Amino acid sequence: MSIIRRKERQIPELNTSSLPDLIFTVLFFFMIVTHMRSVPVKVAYQSPQGTELAKLAKTSTTTYIFVGRPLSAHPQLESKDTIVIQVNDRLMSIPQLTDYLIRMREQMTPDEREQMTVSLKADRHVPMGIINDVKQAL
């Protein structure tokens, strides 16, 4: 009678070829998320907190206004350092902004006019006078 010897089953080795990619990704994540403070804080201050947060029910009634320098040179602008106003997907001036918003309101139903929301986002280097002009145009 012959003895059948079974081979011992080996556990396959762990594939570590993607391990450096994983470590680099985790390192990169923590580098972005972490904020190192270079100067110690010597005054008391309170960070701004959101008190009323609400999810927008209809995004069709939301108008997005961005104020800042253009990302690329635009043919209508004198230089790339000019401050521009972008409403949804168009670049325009403050008088054009007023006319555009009036036309948008006329196209909306009365219920949509009540729920119309304007999201204003501006670069930190934009002069406050321009932001006030945009607010007055609203």
MOLINZI-V38639 format. One record per residue. N is the residue number from 1. RES is the residue in three letters. OMEGA is omega in radians with two decimals (none if undefined). D_LAST is the distance of its C-alpha to the last C-alpha in Angstrom with 1 decimal. Layout:
n=N res=RES omega=OMEGA d_last=D_LAST
n=N res=RES omega=OMEGA d_last=D_LAST
//
This chain:
n=1 res=MET omega=-3.10 d_last=97.6
n=2 res=SER omega=3.14 d_last=94.8
n=3 res=ILE omega=3.12 d_last=92.1
n=4 res=ILE omega=3.11 d_last=88.6
n=5 res=ARG omega=3.12 d_last=86.5
n=6 res=ARG omega=3.08 d_last=82.8
n=7 res=LYS omega=3.09 d_last=80.5
n=8 res=GLU omega=-3.14 d_last=78.3
n=9 res=ARG omega=3.14 d_last=74.7
n=10 res=GLN omega=3.08 d_last=72.4
n=11 res=ILE omega=-3.14 d_last=68.9
n=12 res=PRO omega=-3.12 d_last=66.7
n=13 res=GLU omega=3.12 d_last=65.2
n=14 res=LEU omega=-3.14 d_last=61.6
n=15 res=ASN omega=-3.09 d_last=59.6
n=16 res=THR omega=-3.10 d_last=58.0
n=17 res=SER omega=-3.14 d_last=56.7
n=18 res=SER omega=-3.11 d_last=53.1
n=19 res=LEU omega=3.10 d_last=53.3
n=20 res=PRO omega=3.09 d_last=52.2
n=21 res=ASP omega=3.13 d_last=49.1
n=22 res=LEU omega=3.14 d_last=48.3
n=23 res=ILE omega=3.12 d_last=49.0
n=24 res=PHE omega=3.13 d_last=46.8
n=25 res=THR omega=3.12 d_last=43.9
n=26 res=VAL omega=3.10 d_last=44.2
n=27 res=LEU omega=3.13 d_last=44.6
n=28 res=PHE omega=3.11 d_last=41.5
n=29 res=PHE omega=-3.11 d_last=39.5
n=30 res=PHE omega=3.08 d_last=40.6
n=31 res=MET omega=-3.14 d_last=40.0
n=32 res=ILE omega=-3.04 d_last=36.3
n=33 res=VAL omega=-3.06 d_last=35.9
n=34 res=THR omega=3.09 d_last=37.8
n=35 res=HIS omega=3.14 d_last=36.3
n=36 res=MET omega=-3.14 d_last=39.1
n=37 res=ARG omega=-3.09 d_last=38.5
n=38 res=SER omega=-3.12 d_last=40.0
n=39 res=VAL omega=3.11 d_last=39.7
n=40 res=PRO omega=-3.13 d_last=40.7
n=41 res=VAL omega=-3.12 d_last=38.1
n=42 res=LYS omega=3.12 d_last=39.4
n=43 res=VAL omega=3.09 d_last=36.6
n=44 res=ALA omega=3.08 d_last=35.3
n=45 res=TYR omega=-3.14 d_last=31.8
n=46 res=GLN omega=3.11 d_last=30.0
n=47 res=SER omega=3.12 d_last=28.2
n=48 res=PRO omega=-3.14 d_last=24.7
n=49 res=GLN omega=3.05 d_last=25.2
n=50 res=GLY omega=-3.14 d_last=23.0
n=51 res=THR omega=-3.13 d_last=23.6
n=52 res=GLU omega=3.11 d_last=21.8
n=53 res=LEU omega=3.13 d_last=22.0
n=54 res=ALA omega=3.09 d_last=21.4
n=55 res=LYS omega=-3.13 d_last=21.9
n=56 res=LEU omega=-3.12 d_last=19.4
n=57 res=ALA omega=-3.14 d_last=21.3
n=58 res=LYS omega=3.10 d_last=19.7
n=59 res=THR omega=3.13 d_last=18.3
n=60 res=SER omega=3.13 d_last=17.6
n=61 res=THR omega=-3.13 d_last=14.5
n=62 res=THR omega=3.08 d_last=13.2
n=63 res=THR omega=-3.12 d_last=11.0
n=64 res=TYR omega=3.11 d_last=12.1
n=65 res=ILE omega=3.10 d_last=10.6
n=66 res=PHE omega=3.13 d_last=13.5
n=67 res=VAL omega=3.14 d_last=13.9
n=68 res=GLY omega=3.11 d_last=17.6
n=69 res=ARG omega=-3.13 d_last=20.7
n=70 res=PRO omega=3.12 d_last=21.8
n=71 res=LEU omega=3.13 d_last=24.7
n=72 res=SER omega=-3.13 d_last=26.7
n=73 res=ALA omega=3.14 d_last=27.1
n=74 res=HIS omega=-3.07 d_last=25.0
n=75 res=PRO omega=-3.10 d_last=26.7
n=76 res=GLN omega=-3.05 d_last=23.8
n=77 res=LEU omega=3.11 d_last=23.5
n=78 res=GLU omega=-3.13 d_last=25.9
n=79 res=SER omega=-3.13 d_last=26.6
n=80 res=LYS omega=-3.12 d_last=25.8
n=81 res=ASP omega=-3.14 d_last=24.7
n=82 res=THR omega=3.08 d_last=21.6
n=83 res=ILE omega=-3.14 d_last=18.2
n=84 res=VAL omega=3.11 d_last=16.3
n=85 res=ILE omega=3.10 d_last=13.0
n=86 res=GLN omega=3.08 d_last=13.9
n=87 res=VAL omega=-3.01 d_last=11.9
n=88 res=ASN omega=-3.12 d_last=14.5
n=89 res=ASP omega=-3.09 d_last=17.4
n=90 res=ARG omega=3.01 d_last=16.4
n=91 res=LEU omega=-3.11 d_last=16.1
n=92 res=MET omega=3.10 d_last=14.0
n=93 res=SER omega=-3.09 d_last=12.9
n=94 res=ILE omega=3.08 d_last=9.7
n=95 res=PRO omega=3.09 d_last=10.7
n=96 res=GLN omega=3.13 d_last=11.5
n=97 res=LEU omega=3.14 d_last=8.2
n=98 res=THR omega=-3.14 d_last=6.7
n=99 res=ASP omega=-3.12 d_last=10.1
n=100 res=TYR omega=-3.14 d_last=10.3
n=101 res=LEU omega=3.09 d_last=7.6
n=102 res=ILE omega=3.11 d_last=9.2
n=103 res=ARG omega=3.12 d_last=12.5
n=104 res=MET omega=-3.14 d_last=11.9
n=105 res=ARG omega=-3.14 d_last=11.3
n=106 res=GLU omega=-3.11 d_last=14.4
n=107 res=GLN omega=-3.08 d_last=16.4
n=108 res=MET omega=3.03 d_last=16.0
n=109 res=THR omega=3.13 d_last=18.4
n=110 res=PRO omega=3.11 d_last=17.6
n=111 res=ASP omega=3.13 d_last=18.5
n=112 res=GLU omega=3.10 d_last=16.2
n=113 res=ARG omega=3.11 d_last=13.2
n=114 res=GLU omega=-3.07 d_last=14.2
n=115 res=GLN omega=-3.11 d_last=14.6
n=116 res=MET omega=-3.11 d_last=11.4
n=117 res=THR omega=3.09 d_last=10.7
n=118 res=VAL omega=3.09 d_last=8.6
n=119 res=SER omega=-3.10 d_last=11.2
n=120 res=LEU omega=3.11 d_last=10.5
n=121 res=LYS omega=-3.08 d_last=13.9
n=122 res=ALA omega=3.07 d_last=15.0
n=123 res=ASP omega=-3.10 d_last=18.6
n=124 res=ARG omega=-3.10 d_last=20.3
n=125 res=HIS omega=3.10 d_last=21.3
n=126 res=VAL omega=3.11 d_last=17.9
n=127 res=PRO omega=-3.09 d_last=17.7
n=128 res=MET omega=3.11 d_last=15.5
n=129 res=GLY omega=3.13 d_last=14.4
n=130 res=ILE omega=3.12 d_last=12.7
n=131 res=ILE omega=3.08 d_last=10.8
n=132 res=ASN omega=3.10 d_last=9.9
n=133 res=ASP omega=3.11 d_last=8.8
n=134 res=VAL omega=3.12 d_last=6.5
n=135 res=LYS omega=3.11 d_last=5.2
n=136 res=GLN omega=3.12 d_last=5.3
n=137 res=ALA omega=3.13 d_last=3.8
n=138 res=LEU omega=none d_last=0.0
//
